[in-house]
């Protein structure tokens, strides 16, 4: 079998990552995930130097607490397929008696 060599057109890829079609698809996916998450989440969009970016983030204290305790956003996004790790965590009490959430990452088996 012959070897296949693929050469990407850098300017074309850059144009694709900033295109309106890709932005529309990213917005559709972000809105879908936001609706799955429920109340307390919001969407932010901007154009970075290399691509269009849509970000779903927590918007109120109850959503932040829910996300910290249950990893709601991570579960909705489909775990952390990018890193291959599942995020877990625990509450730690400091010397001053203040409780803080500590994230720990455990590799999938």
MARDREN-19740 format. One line per field, with one value per atom (N, C-alpha, C, CB): residue in one letter; x, y, z; residue number from 1; chain. Coordinates in steps of 0.2 Angstrom, whole numbers, plus 2048, in hexadecimal, padded with zeros to 3 digits. Glycine has a CB too. Example, Ala and Ser with C-alpha at 12.3 -4.5 7.8 and 13.67 -1.06 7.14 Angstrom:
BEGIN
kese [A,A,A,A,S,S,S,S]
east [842,83E,842,839,840,844,840,846]
north [7E4,7EA,7F0,7EA,7F5,7FB,800,7FD]
up [827,827,827,82D,823,824,827,81D]
kemar [1,1,1,1,2,2,2,2]
dolo [A,A,A,A,A,A,A,A]
***
This chain:
BEGIN
kese [X,X,X,X,X,X,X,X,X,X,X,X,X,X,X,X,X,X,X,X,X,X,X,X,X,X,X,X,X,X,X,X,X,X,X,X,X,X,X,X,X,X,X,X,X,X,X,X,X,X,X,X,X,X,X,X,X,X,X,X,X,X,X,X,X,X,X,X,X,X,X,X,X,X,X,X,X,X,X,X,X,X,X,X,X,X,X,X,X,X,X,X,X,X,X,X,X,X,X,X,X,X,X,X,X,X,X,X,X,X,X,X,X,X,X,X,X,X,X,X,X,X,X,X,X,X,X,X,X,X,X,X,X,X,X,X,X,X,X,X,X,X,X,X,X,X,X,X,X,X,X,X,X,X,X,X,X,X,X,X,X,X,X,X,X,X,X,X,X,X,X,X,X,X,X,X,X,X,X,X,X,X,X,X,X,X,X,X,X,X,X,X,X,X,X,X,X,X,X,X,X,X,X,X,X,X,X,X,X,X,X,X,X,X,X,X,X,X,X,X,X,X,X,X,X,X,X,X,X,X,X,X,X,X,X,X,X,X,X,X,X,X,X,X,X,X,X,X,X,X,X,X,X,X,X,X,X,X,X,X,X,X,X,X,X,X,X,X,X,X,X,X,X,X,X,X,X,X,X,X,X,X,X,X,X,X,X,X,X,X,X,X,X,X,X,X,X,X,X,X,X,X,X,X,X,X,X,X,X,X,X,X,X,X,X,X,X,X,X,X,X,X,X,X,X,X,X,X,X,X,X,X,X,X,X,X,X,X,X,X,X,X,X,X,X,X,X,X,X,X,X,X,X,X,X,X,X,X,X,X,X,X,X,X,X,X,X,X,X,X,X,X,X,X,X,X,X,X,X,X,X,X,X,X,X,X,X,X,X,X,X,X,X,X,X,X,X,X,X,X,X,X,X,X,X,X,X,X,X,X,X,X,X,X,X,X,X,X,X,X,X,X,X,X,X,X,X,X,X,X,X,X,X,X,X,X]
east [804,800,804,7FB,803,807,805,805,80B,80A,806,811,802,7FE,801,7F7,802,805,800,80C,7FE,7F9,7FD,7F3,7FC,7FF,7F9,804,7F8,7F3,7F5,7F1,7F0,7F0,7EF,7EB,7F4,7F4,7EF,7FB,7EF,7EB,7E3,7ED,7E2,7DC,7D9,7DB,7DD,7DB,7DA,7E0,7DE,7DD,7D6,7E2,7D5,7CE,7C8,7CE,7C9,7C4,7C2,7C6,7C7,7C7,7C3,7CD,7C4,7C1,7BA,7C6,7B8,7B2,7AC,7B2,7A7,7A0,79D,79C,79E,79B,79D,79C,7A3,7A6,7A4,7AE,7A3,7A1,799,7A1,795,78E,78E,78B,792,792,794,796,799,79C,796,7A2,793,78D,788,78B,786,781,783,780,789,78B,78B,792,78D,78D,786,791,782,77B,778,777,779,777,779,779,780,783,780,78A,77F,77C,775,77C,771,76A,76A,766,76F,770,772,775,776,778,773,77E,76E,769,76B,767,768,768,76F,763,771,778,77E,779,77D,783,782,783,787,787,78C,788,78B,78F,793,78B,79A,79E,7A1,7A3,7A1,7A5,7AA,7A0,7AF,7B4,7B8,7B8,7BB,7C0,7C7,7BE,7CA,7D1,7D5,7D3,7DC,7E0,7E0,7E7,7DF,7DF,7D8,7E3,7D3,7CD,7C7,7CD,7C1,7BB,7BA,7B4,7B8,7B8,7B1,7BE,7AE,7A8,7A9,7A2,7A7,7A8,7A2,7AE,7A1,79B,79E,797,79B,79E,798,7A3,79A,795,794,798,78E,78C,789,787,788,785,788,77E,788,78B,788,78A,782,77F,782,777,782,785,78C,784,790,797,798,79B,794,794,792,78F,78D,78B,790,784,793,799,79F,79B,7A0,7A6,7A4,7A7,79E,79D,79B,797,798,796,79A,78F,79E,7A1,79C,7A6,797,792,794,78D,798,79A,79E,79E,7A3,7A7,7A3,7AC,79E,79A,795,795,793,78F,793,78C,799,79E,7A0,7A4,79F,7A2,7A8,7A2,7A9,7AF,7B4,7B0,7BA,7C0,7C4,7C5,7C1,7C4,7CA,7BF,7CB,7D1,7D7,7D0,7D6,7DC,7DC,7DC,7D7,7D6,7D6,7DC,7D4,7D3,7CC,7D9,7CA,7C4,7C6,7C0,7C2,7C3,7BF,7C1,7C3,7BF,7C2,7C1,7C0,7C2,7C0,7C0,7C2,7C0,7C0,7C4,7BC,7BD,7C3,7B6,7C7,7CC,7CB,7D3,7CD,7CC,7D3,7C8,7D4,7DA,7DC,7DB,7E1,7E3,7DF,7EA,7DC,7D8,7D0,7D8,7CF,7C8,7C4,7C5,7C7,7C3,7C4,7C6,7BE,7BD,7BE,7B7,7C3,7C4,7C3,7CB,7C1,7C0,7C7,7BA,7C9,7D0,7CE,7D5,7D0,7CF,7D4,7CE,7D3,7D8,7D6,7D9,7DB,7DA,7DD,7DE,7D8,7DA,7D9,7D5,7DE,7DE,7D9,7E5,7D6,7D1,7D4,7CD,7D0,7D3,7D0,7D1]
north [7FA,800,806,800,80B,811,816,815,819,81E,824,820,827,82D,832,82C,838,83E,843,840,846,84B,852,84A,857,85D,862,860,865,86A,871,86A,874,87B,87F,87D,882,886,88B,888,88F,895,893,899,88D,88A,888,885,885,882,888,87E,88D,893,897,898,897,89A,896,89B,88F,88B,88B,883,88C,88D,893,88C,898,89F,8A0,8A4,89B,89C,89C,896,89F,8A0,899,8A5,895,88E,88A,88A,88B,887,88B,887,892,896,894,89D,893,891,88A,891,885,87F,87F,87A,883,883,886,888,88B,88F,88A,895,886,881,87C,87D,879,874,878,872,87E,881,882,888,884,885,87E,888,879,872,870,86D,871,86F,874,870,87A,87F,87D,886,87A,878,872,877,86D,867,869,863,86E,870,873,874,877,87A,881,876,883,88A,88B,88C,892,894,893,890,892,891,896,88A,898,89D,89C,8A5,89F,89E,8A4,89C,8A4,8A9,8A7,8AB,8AC,8AB,8B0,8AA,8AF,8B3,8B0,8B6,8B4,8B2,8B3,8B6,8AD,8AD,8AF,8A7,8B0,8B1,8AB,8B2,8A5,89F,89C,89A,89D,89A,89D,893,89B,89D,899,89C,89C,899,89A,89B,895,895,892,892,895,893,892,897,88D,88C,88C,885,891,892,893,898,892,892,89A,88F,89C,8A3,8A5,8A4,8A0,8A2,89D,8A2,89F,89B,894,89E,893,88C,888,88C,88A,886,885,88A,889,888,883,88F,883,87E,877,87F,877,870,86E,872,872,870,86D,875,870,86E,867,873,866,860,85A,861,85C,856,856,857,85A,85B,85B,855,85F,85F,861,865,866,868,863,86F,860,85B,855,858,853,84D,84F,84B,855,857,857,85E,859,85A,853,85E,84E,847,845,846,846,845,849,83E,847,84B,847,84D,846,842,845,841,84B,84E,84C,856,84C,84A,843,84E,83F,838,837,835,83C,83C,83E,841,83B,83C,841,836,846,84B,849,852,849,848,84D,840,84D,852,850,859,855,854,85B,84F,85B,861,861,863,866,866,86C,867,86B,870,873,86D,879,87C,87D,883,880,882,887,884,88B,891,88E,897,888,885,886,888,889,88A,884,891,882,87D,87F,879,87B,87C,876,880,877,871,870,872,869,868,863,865,864,85F,85B,863,854,84F,84C,84B,84A,847,83F,84A,83B,834,831,830,82D,82B,825,828,825,820,819,822,814,80D,80A,809]
up [800,800,800,806,7FC,7FC,802,7F5,804,809,807,80C,80B,809,80E,80B,80A,80E,80D,80B,813,813,815,818,811,813,813,80D,819,81B,818,822,815,813,81A,80E,81D,823,822,825,81D,81C,81C,816,819,818,81F,813,823,829,82E,82C,82E,832,830,831,829,827,829,81F,829,82B,833,82A,837,83E,840,841,83B,83D,839,83B,835,831,834,82C,831,834,835,830,830,831,837,82B,838,83E,845,83E,844,84A,84B,849,846,847,84A,840,848,84B,852,847,854,85B,85F,85B,85D,860,862,85D,85D,85D,863,857,863,868,86F,866,86F,876,879,875,874,877,879,871,875,877,87E,872,87F,886,88B,885,88A,88F,891,88C,88C,88D,891,887,890,894,89B,891,89C,8A3,8A7,8A2,8A4,8A8,8AA,8AE,8AF,8B1,8B5,8B6,8B4,8B7,8B3,8BD,8AD,8A8,8A2,8A5,89F,89A,895,89D,88F,889,888,883,886,884,87D,88A,879,873,871,86D,86E,86B,866,871,862,85D,85F,856,860,862,85C,865,85C,856,852,859,854,850,84E,853,852,851,855,854,854,857,85D,852,863,869,86C,86E,86F,873,879,86F,87F,885,889,889,88D,891,898,890,89C,8A3,8A8,8A3,8AF,8B4,8B5,8BA,8B7,8B7,8BE,8B2,8C2,8C9,8CE,8C9,8D5,8DA,8DB,8E1,8DA,8DA,8D5,8DA,8CF,8C9,8CA,8C2,8CD,8CF,8D4,8D1,8D9,8DE,8DB,8E4,8D7,8D4,8D0,8D0,8CC,8C7,8CB,8C3,8D1,8D5,8D8,8DA,8DB,8DE,8DA,8E3,8D4,8CF,8C9,8CE,8C7,8C1,8BB,8C0,8BC,8B7,8B0,8BA,8B0,8A9,8A6,8A9,8A9,8A7,8A4,8AC,8A8,8A6,8A0,8AC,8A0,89A,894,89B,894,88E,88C,890,890,88E,892,887,898,89C,899,89C,89B,898,893,89E,88E,888,886,883,887,884,888,884,88F,893,895,899,894,896,89D,893,8A1,8A8,8AA,8AB,8B0,8B3,8B9,8B5,8B9,8BF,8C5,8BC,8CA,8D1,8D5,8D3,8DB,8E0,8E7,8DE,8EC,8F3,8F6,8F6,8FC,900,904,903,905,90A,90E,906,915,91A,91B,920,91A,91B,923,918,924,92B,92E,92B,92A,92D,92D,928,92C,92C,926,932,921,91B,916,917,914,90F,908,910,904,8FD,8F9,8FC,8F3,8EF,8EB,8EA,8EB,8E8,8E3,8ED,8DC,8D7,8D7,8D0,8D5,8D4,8CE,8DA,8CA,8C4,8C5,8BE,8C2,8C3,8BC,8C7,8B9,8B3,8B2,8B1,8AC,8AB,8AA,8A4,8AC,8AC,8A6,8B2]
kemar [1,1,1,1,2,2,2,2,3,3,3,3,4,4,4,4,5,5,5,5,6,6,6,6,7,7,7,7,8,8,8,8,9,9,9,9,10,10,10,10,11,11,11,11,12,12,12,12,13,13,13,13,14,14,14,14,15,15,15,15,16,16,16,16,17,17,17,17,18,18,18,18,19,19,19,19,20,20,20,20,21,21,21,21,22,22,22,22,23,23,23,23,24,24,24,24,25,25,25,25,26,26,26,26,27,27,27,27,28,28,28,28,29,29,29,29,30,30,30,30,31,31,31,31,32,32,32,32,33,33,33,33,34,34,34,34,35,35,35,35,36,36,36,36,37,37,37,37,38,38,38,38,39,39,39,39,40,40,40,40,41,41,41,41,42,42,42,42,43,43,43,43,44,44,44,44,45,45,45,45,46,46,46,46,47,47,47,47,48,48,48,48,49,49,49,49,50,50,50,50,51,51,51,51,52,52,52,52,53,53,53,53,54,54,54,54,55,55,55,55,56,56,56,56,57,57,57,57,58,58,58,58,59,59,59,59,60,60,60,60,61,61,61,61,62,62,62,62,63,63,63,63,64,64,64,64,65,65,65,65,66,66,66,66,67,67,67,67,68,68,68,68,69,69,69,69,70,70,70,70,71,71,71,71,72,72,72,72,73,73,73,73,74,74,74,74,75,75,75,75,76,76,76,76,77,77,77,77,78,78,78,78,79,79,79,79,80,80,80,80,81,81,81,81,82,82,82,82,83,83,83,83,84,84,84,84,85,85,85,85,86,86,86,86,87,87,87,87,88,88,88,88,89,89,89,89,90,90,90,90,91,91,91,91,92,92,92,92,93,93,93,93,94,94,94,94,95,95,95,95,96,96,96,96,97,97,97,97,98,98,98,98,99,99,99,99,100,100,100,100,101,101,101,101,102,102,102,102,103,103,103,103,104,104,104,104,105,105,105,105,106,106,106,106,107,107,107,107,108,108,108,108,109,109,109,109]
dolo [A,A,A,A,A,A,A,A,A,A,A,A,A,A,A,A,A,A,A,A,A,A,A,A,A,A,A,A,A,A,A,A,A,A,A,A,A,A,A,A,A,A,A,A,A,A,A,A,A,A,A,A,A,A,A,A,A,A,A,A,A,A,A,A,A,A,A,A,A,A,A,A,A,A,A,A,A,A,A,A,A,A,A,A,A,A,A,A,A,A,A,A,A,A,A,A,A,A,A,A,A,A,A,A,A,A,A,A,A,A,A,A,A,A,A,A,A,A,A,A,A,A,A,A,A,A,A,A,A,A,A,A,A,A,A,A,A,A,A,A,A,A,A,A,A,A,A,A,A,A,A,A,A,A,A,A,A,A,A,A,A,A,A,A,A,A,A,A,A,A,A,A,A,A,A,A,A,A,A,A,A,A,A,A,A,A,A,A,A,A,A,A,A,A,A,A,A,A,A,A,A,A,A,A,A,A,A,A,A,A,A,A,A,A,A,A,A,A,A,A,A,A,A,A,A,A,A,A,A,A,A,A,A,A,A,A,A,A,A,A,A,A,A,A,A,A,A,A,A,A,A,A,A,A,A,A,A,A,A,A,A,A,A,A,A,A,A,A,A,A,A,A,A,A,A,A,A,A,A,A,A,A,A,A,A,A,A,A,A,A,A,A,A,A,A,A,A,A,A,A,A,A,A,A,A,A,A,A,A,A,A,A,A,A,A,A,A,A,A,A,A,A,A,A,A,A,A,A,A,A,A,A,A,A,A,A,A,A,A,A,A,A,A,A,A,A,A,A,A,A,A,A,A,A,A,A,A,A,A,A,A,A,A,A,A,A,A,A,A,A,A,A,A,A,A,A,A,A,A,A,A,A,A,A,A,A,A,A,A,A,A,A,A,A,A,A,A,A,A,A,A,A,A,A,A,A,A,A,A,A,A,A,A,A,A,A,A,A,A,A,A,A,A,A,A,A,A,A,A,A,A,A,A,A,A,A]
***
